[in-house]
Amino acid sequence: MADIEVPVLIVGGSLVGISTAMLLGYHGVPSLAVEYHRGTAIHPRAAQTSQRTMEVFRQAGIEQIVRQKSDEQFVQDGGVLAVETLVGGETAHYIADLNEGVRDISPCVRVFLTQSLLEPLMRSRAEETGAQLRFGTEMVSFDQDANGVTAVIRDRDSNKTQTVRARYMVAADGAHSRVRDHLRIPMLGHGIFSRSVTIYFRAPLAPLIAGKKWAVVYALNRHLRGFFRFEKPFERGFLVVNTVGDPENPTTDVSTGLSDHRAMELLRIAIGTDEIPVSIENVMHWNARADTAEGFRDGRVFLAGDSAHVMPPNGGFGGNVGVQDAHNLAWKLAYVLQGKAGPELLSSYEPERRPASSFTVEQAYTRYVVRTAPNMDKSNIQPVQPDLNIEMGYLYHSNAVLPEDPVDDRVHENPRVSKGRPGTRAPHYWLQRGGSQMSTLDLFCHNFVLLAGSEAKDWCEAARAAAKDLGTDIDVHQVGAGGLTDPARGFSAAYGISATGCVLVRPDGFVAWRAGDGAGASQPRFTRVFASVLSR
């Protein structure tokens, strides 16, 4: 007999593990997350939060507090640029404004918030939804069978062990995942290309930075290559150093044997002066890699976050991709555990998330080579794609999507051209209800959603009857009915349907199926569609 029984065991309680627990709780599924460290992140680490991740936070109910904390900590709408030294000033510009040209695509904006401030917010929300998070707890071993996973966990303070029995397990235990190693799932890609360091420091840098919209500042000179990030009021920050020495033939192992004196020397070189008092708080050693796991699932165990994909920080994609993993997986686990969907729904996780993750890994690698390591071979890098495609335009192909074009196997596109096509993120479009503006995204909650045109009454009736027939729930919203209005009269065009058409949207906000018009609207047809998407 197990000491603890829980629907889902999560190994890892950092950003992705907490995201998984929070989103499972949002969908009504209790979970237990065990984390080796004794608390949430103590270093800033990942900070850039994409619009898509902010949409996930909006659904989970923490978007506003994240925006508030971000505004307290960072300059908003900052840019990404390069300097030789901070004193020397700007030498190149990559992004002028983090949100320039993308505000129309979402009700949410990109923000910066350090992991050390974000994780406690997520932890609080996860616990509110019923998740258990045990820090200072190690997963010692696990085995799986046809019905579930049995794991042994150990409290690091008391050394007490307990047995946990779960229906499913999610491995969010990082780049050095013991779960992935136990399952013998290899990582494929470019391997380690830098043994890097992050130098956390304090220094009164306001005279150099205050008043400038500098979010990420690459330091590129003949002594080192890396990047800075600073917090308001510009008295602390960190410097990442990826390589040192001649940029054409650099030393890529910055970590081995790094002394305190050398760390201070690198920091002063990047700042560009010895006259500013500087103190180093900590130095983190890490490997820059660009790899994707060969598989994201083994039986009842799923990989998410850095256990499934590792990438350099260039572009700020890493943590966001992990949150998207959790968002994709949580509702599927909930639907299967609650009997709303067949177990085969879970087989859609890997074919959806692995291509999207691998694409993002390669884009982060390209940005590393182009911005930081011009000496590296460029013959094996992908062309740079727009950040918007990476963050919002990834495409899903799986048994949880009924495609309109079965031979379309693209991994990404500009989300502005998707217009509600199955396998893409359902577009943001402003509607009104009760005189208040609301995004279509705010209609996507716990259930599948039918979004219907103003004359699509037949599809609405068919959807309700089909859901009743299948014993599940569906939220039906007809634009122009029930107080939901479209003042700009652009909803149908935004979703690629006529007034008699509709789209079926999954709980993660991705379109599962679309009918361009009212032809063939009937309960039997919609029942077949819905049952197929649910693997029933």
N, C-alpha and C positions, 0 to 999 in steps of 0.2 A: 504494500500500500504506500502511495506517495504521501509525503508530509504536506505538500501543496498541490492543489489541482487548479489549473487556470486554462482558459481557452488558448491564449497565446503567450509564449515565453519570448522575451526580447533580450538578446545578449548584447549589452552595450547601452549606456545611458547618457551618451553625449547627444549632439545635435540630431542625428538621424534616429537614434533609439528613442529619444524623447518625442520626436515628431511622430514616430510610429505609435507610441503609447497614447499620445494626445489624440491622434486621428482615429485610432481604434475606439477610444473612449467616446469620441464624438459620434461614432456609429453604434454605440451601445455595447461594445465588446470589452470586458475587463481584460487586463493584461498585467504581467509582471515583467519589469525591466530590471536587470541586474547589471551593475556597473562596477568595475574593478576599482576605479578611483573613488575617493571618499566624498566627492561632491561634484558639482557642475564645473565647467571650464574655469580655470583661474587665469589663463592667458587670453588676450583678445582674439587671436586666430581668425577664422573666417568672419568676414564682416559684410561683404556686399550681398544684399538681399534683392533678388530680381523681382520684377513685376509678377511673374508667375508664382513665386514663393509667397509674395505678399497677398496674392489672391487666395492661396491656401490658408494663410493666416486670417484673412478676412472671413473665410468659411468657418474656421475654427473659433473665431471670436476674439482674436488678439491683435488684429491689424492696427487699431488705433493706439494701443499702448506701445506697440513696436515703433510706430511713427513718432510718438511723443518722446520715447527714450532716444531714438535716433537723432531727433532735433536737439536734444540736450547734449549729445555726445559728439556729433559731427556737423560740419558745414554741409548743408543740403544742396543737392544738384551739383556736386563738385565734379571736377574734370580729372582726366587721366593724362599725364604729361611726363616729360623727361627733362632732367637737368644733368649737367656734369657734376655740379655741387649745388647745394641749396643756396649758398652765398652767390654763386654765379648766375642763378636764375634759369628760366625755361629755355630749352634748346629744341624741343619737339613737342607736338601736341597730338594725342591719339583720340581723345574724346573731350570736347569742350564742356559739356553739361551732361551729367549722367542720365537725365531724363529728356534731353533734347530730341524732338522728333518722335517720341513714343507715348506721349501723354494721351493721345487719342485712342490707343489700342486697349486700354484697361482703365478701370476706375481706381486702380492702385498705381503707385509710383515706386521706382527703385530707391532704396535707402541703404545707408551703412549703419550697422549696429554690431558691435563686437560680440563674439560668441559668449564671452564671460557675462554680458548683460542679457543676451537673448535667451540663453538656456534656462535661467531661473524663471523667466516669464512663461516659457513653454512648460517647465516642470509644474508650476502652479496650476496652469490650465489642464495639464494631463491629470493631475491628482484630483482636480475638480470633477473631471469626467469619470473618475473611478479607477484610474490606473494606479498600480503600486510601483514605486521606484525604490530600489534598494541599492544604495551606494556602499562602497567598501565591501562589495560582494563579488566573488569570483565564480564563474561557471567552470567547474572542475572537469566534468566529462558529460557526454550525452550519448544516447542511442535512440534510434527510431525504429518503429515497426509500422505495420499497415494502418494502425489506428492513431498513432501519435508519437510524441517524443518524450523520453524520460531523461532528465538531467540531474546532475548533482551540483549543488551550489554551496559555497563556503563563505561564511562571514569572516572577514579578515581580522576583525578585532577579537572575537570570541573563539575563532577557529571552529565553530559549530558548523556541521554540514546538514543539509536537508535535501530531500529528493523532491523534484518538481515533475509533475505529469502535465503535459500540455498537448492540445490537439495539433498545434503548429508552432514552429519556432522561427524567429527572424534574427538573423545574424547581422547586427549593426556594430560589430566589434572592431572596426577600423582597418587600416591598411595592412596591419600585421595579423589579420583575422585568424584566430586559432580554429574557429569553426570551419572556415574555408579550407584551411590546411588539413583538418581532420577529414573533411570530405574529399580531399585530394583534387580540388578544382584549381587548375593552373591559371595564372594571370598571363595574358597575352598583350604584347605591345612593344614599347620602346625600352622598358626596363628603367634602371636608375641612370640618370645622366648628370646629376649633380648631388653632392653631399653638402647640403646648404645649411645655413644657420639663420635664425631670427634673433636679433639683438633688441631686447626691450630696454628702453632707456627713459630718463628724465632730462629735460633741458629746456630753458626758457627760449623757445623758438618763435614766439609771437612777433617779434620785430621782422622776421623773415617771411612769415606765413599769414599773419592776420590780415584779413581783407581780401585774400586771394581764395578762389574757389578751387583749391587743390585737394582732391580726394586721394588719389594714388599718384605718387611721384617716383618715377624710375630714376635711379642714380646710375648713370652710364659714363664711365671714364676709363682712363688707361690703368687704373689701379683695381677697380672692382665693378661688378655689374649686379644690380638688384633693384629694390624699390623700398620707399618709405610709405608709412601711413601715420597720420597724426590725429589726436583727439583734441577737442576744445578743452581748455583755453590755450592749447598749443604749448603745453608744458611736459607732455609725455607722448611717446609713440614707439614705433619699432622700425628697424631696418632689416630687410631680408637681403642676404648676400648669397648669390648663386655661384659666382665665379670670381676669381681674383687674378691679377696680372694682365699680361698682354691680351687684349680682346681677340686677336687673331689666333692665339695659341694659349688659352687661359688654363689655369688650374681649376679643375671642377670639384676638387675635394677641399672645401673650405672648413669642414668640420673637424677632421682628425688633427688632434694636437693643438687646437685653437686655445691660446692662452687669454687671460683677462686683458693683458697688455695689448695683444694683437686685436682683440675685439674692440677695444677703445680706439686703437689706431684706425681701424676700418671705419668706425663711426665718425671720427673726426675728419677723415678723408672725404666721406660722403657729405658731411655738413659743409666742409670747405674752410674751416677756421679752427684754431685752438683757443680762441678768446671767449667762446661761449662755454660756461660750466656745464659739464655733462656727467651723469652718473648712470651706470648700467645696473638694471634691476635683475635681469636674468638673460640667459642665452639658451635658446632651444635648438637642438640639432635634429635635422630631418633630411630625408632623401626625396629629391625631386624625381618623380616618375610619371609615366603616362601609360597606364595599363588597364585592361578590362578583363574581368573574369570570363573564362570560357563558357561558364554557365551560371545562371542566377538562381537555380533551384536544384535541390536534390531531395526527392521525396517530399517530406513535410517540412523541409528546412529551406528558407529563402534568404538570399544575400541582399543587402541594401547598403547604400552609402559607400564609404571607402572600402568595405569588405568586397564590394562588387566592382568598383572602379576607382582608380587613383589618378589624379591629374595635377599638374603644377597650378599654382594660384593665379596665373596670368589669365585675366578675363573675369575672375571671381566666380567661376561656375561651380566649383566642387561641392560646397555645402548645399547649394540650391538643387543640384541633381539628386543628392541624397534625399532631400525633402520631397522631390517629385516621386522618387521610388516609394517612399512611405505613403504618399497620397494615392498612388496607383494601387498599392497592395492592400491598404487598410480596408477600403470598402469591399474589395473582393473577398477578403477573409471574413468580413462581417456577413456578407450575403451568404457565403457557404455555411458558416457556423450557425446562422439563424435559419437555415433551410430555405432561403429565398432563391438560391441558385444551386446548380449542380457543382460537384467538385471540379469538373473540367474548366470551370471559369478561372480557376487558379493557374491553369496552363497558359493563360494569356499574359501573365506577368512578364515572363522572360522575353517572349517575342516583341512585347511592347517596349519594355524598359532597356533591354540590352542594346538594340540599335541606337536608340536615342542617347544612351550613356556613352557608347563607343564613339559616336559622332562628336559629342561634347569633349571627350578626352582628347580626340585628335585636334579639335579646334583650340583647346587650351595648349596643347603641345606646339601647334603652329605659332601661336602668339608668343610662347616662350622662345622659340627659335628666332622669330622675326624681331622681337623686342630686346631680348636679353642675350642671345647666343648666336650672333651672325656668323660665327666660325663653323657652326654645325651644318651637316649635310641637309640641303633643302630639297633634295630629290624625292624624299619620302614623306613630305608634309602635304597636308591638304591645303587648297587655297583658302584664304581667310573668308569666312562667311559672316554676314551681319550678326551682331549680338542678338538682335530681335529674333532671327530665325532659330538661334540656339536656345534662347530662353522660352520662346512662345510658339515656335513654328515646327516643333518636332511632330512627326506623323506616326500613328499607330496602325499596325497590321497584325490582326490576331483573330481568334474565334469570338472575341467580344466586340467585334466591329463587322458590320455588313457593308462591304465596300460597293461603290458605284462602278469603279473600274478595277477589276481584279488583278490586272497586270501592272497597276501603278505601285511600284515598290520604293518610291522616294522616301528618304529619311527626314527631310525638312523642306520647308518653303517659307516665304514671307507670310505671316499669319493674316495679313490684310487681304490676301487673295483666296484664303481657304473658304470663307463664306459658308460655314456650316457643313462642309463636306464630311462624310463619315471618316473617322480616324483622326480628326483634327480637333483642337480646342474650340469649343463653342464660342463664337465671337461675343465680345462685350458690345452692348447696344443700350442706349438710354431709353427707358420706358417711363411711364408715370402710373402711380397708383395712389388714389386718395389725394391727389394734388401734389404728391411728393415724387421727386425723381428717384429712380432705382435702376440699377444695371441688370441686364438679363442674368449676369453671373450670380446675383443675389437670389435667383430662383432655384439654384442648384444646391441642394442640401443633402438630406439623408437618402432620398428616394430617386429613382429614375424620373425624368421630367419629360413630358410631351409639350413642346412649344409649337403652337399652331397659329396659322394665319387667320385673318379676320373672318374668312368664310369657310374655315375647316371644321365645322361642327361635326361632320361625319367622322373624321379622324378622332376627335375628342371623345365621341360616344364609343367608338370602336376600342380606344385605348382603355377607357374605364371598364368596359365589359371584359376585355382581355385580361386586365389585371385581376379582376374579380375571379375570372375563370382559372387563373394561375395561382390564386391565393396569395398575391403579393400586392404591394402598394405602388401607385404611380401618381405623381403630381401633374395635373393637367392645367395648362395655362393657355388660354386663347386670347391673343392680342385683340383688343377691341371688345372684350367681354369680361364680366366679373370685376369691372373697375380698372382693368389693366389697359392703358391706352398708349397710343403711339403718335404723339403730337407731330413729330417730324415725318411720319409716314414712310419710314425707310427700313422697317423691320424685315419685311419679306426679302428685300434686296440684300440686306446684310446677311441673311441666312440662305440665300440662293433658292428660295421657294416662291411660289405664287401665293395668292391669298387663300387658296384652298389646300396648300401644302403644309407639311409639319416636319419637325425633327425630333428624334428620340435622343435625349442627352443622359449620359451616365452620371452617377453621383460625383465623379471626379471632374465633371465639366467637359468631358469629351463626347463628341457626337458618335452615337452607335449606329444610327440609321437615319435615312432621310427620304421623304416622299415629296417630290417637287410640286405635285398638285394633288387633286382629290381623286384621281383615277384609281379605281380598285379599292377604295376605302371600305373596309369591312372588319368585323370582329375576327373572323377566321384568319384573315391575312395578318392582322396586327398580332394575334396570338402566336402565329408562327414566327414572326419577327422577334417578338419579345422573348419567347421561349428559346430561340436560337441564341440570342445574346446572353441569356442567363444559363446556357448549357443545360437546358431542361428537356 
